[in-house]
Amino acid sequence: MKLFKFLTLQLALCGLIAAMPAAAQTKSHLQTVLERGTLRVGTTGDFNPMSVKDPATNSYKGFDIEAMEQLAKDMGVKVEFVPTEWATLIAGLTSDRYDIFAGGSSLTMARAKTVAFTVPYVEAGTVPLVLKTNAAKIKTWADLNKKGTTVAVLLGTVFEEQAKAVFPLATIKSIEKPANGYQEVLAGRAIATITSNIEAATLMATYPTLTTLSGAEPRNKRPFAYPIAQNDPTWTTFLNNWVALKTSEGFFKSLEAKWLAAK
C-alpha cells in the first residue's frame, strides 16, 4: 500500500512538472503586452482611410490607426505598428509577429477558421469602380460578368475572393503590392476593380475619373473586426470589452465622422 501511494505521488509530481512548460506557454497576449509595455499592431498602410502609410515619414494615419493609438493609451502602453501584407495577415498573427491586426479587415468565415476576431466596430460593403468614360455601358454587376472583361483586385484580399465568385466569366487579375486594382483601371489594363465603399469614396475624391456603377448596390455587406490569434480567451474578452466600451462612449462614431463622413 505504501509503495502504491509513493508511486501515485511520483506520477502526480511528474504530471505537474510536465504541465509547467505548457502553462507558461498559455500566457495571454494581454499579460504579455502589459509586461512588454508595447502593443504590436500589424497593418498594411494601403487601405485609405482605415490605414494609410506616409512613405516620406514612414508613419501611419487613418481610422484604425487612431483606434489602436487609443487602445494603447487605455492600456497604458506604447503602440508599435508592424508593416505587413494582406496575403500574410494570418501568418503574422499565428507566428506572433504582432498582437492584433488593424487596417480595415473584414470578418470572414475563411479567416475565422485560423484566427479569432473581436466584436465588429463598423460595417462596409463592396462596390465596383470603373472609369467615368465606361459608366454608360457598364451599369450593373452583371455587366462585368462577361468574357473579355478584366476585373483587377489586390491579391490576398476578400475582394479577390468575391471577384472570383461574382464574375466567373470575367478574367480576374490579382495584383500584388505595391500596385493596386484601381491603378489597373486608371491605366486601362482592367475595366473595373471592386473594393469597399469606404475606400471607393476616397479614391473617387482623389481620382475624379473614377466612379461607382449607377445600378450597382453595395454587396457583401460585412462587419469590420480586429483579427487576433486564436485560443486566447483573456485577450479576446479584454478587446471585446474595450470595443463595447468605446462604442458606448461614442468613440467609434467620432472616428466615423472624421474619417468616413460622406463616404
SULZI-V28946 format. One record per run of one state. SS is the DSSP state (A for helix, B for strand, O for the rest). FROM is the first residue (numbers start at 1). TO is the last residue. If there is no record, write none. Layout:
{{SS/FROM/TO} {SS/FROM/TO}}
This chain:
{{O/1/1} {A/2/25} {O/26/28} {A/29/36} {O/37/37} {B/38/43} {O/44/45} {B/46/47} {O/48/50} {B/51/54} {O/55/58} {B/59/61} {O/62/62} {A/63/75} {O/76/77} {B/78/83} {O/84/85} {A/86/94} {O/95/99} {B/100/101} {O/102/105} {B/106/106} {O/107/108} {A/109/112} {O/113/115} {B/116/117} {O/118/121} {B/122/131} {A/132/134} {O/135/141} {A/142/144} {O/145/149} {B/150/154} {O/155/157} {A/158/166} {O/167/170} {B/171/175} {O/176/180} {A/181/186} {O/187/191} {B/192/196} {A/197/206} {O/207/209} {B/210/212} {O/213/218} {B/219/224} {O/225/226} {B/227/228} {O/229/232} {A/233/249} {O/250/250} {A/251/260} {O/261/263}}
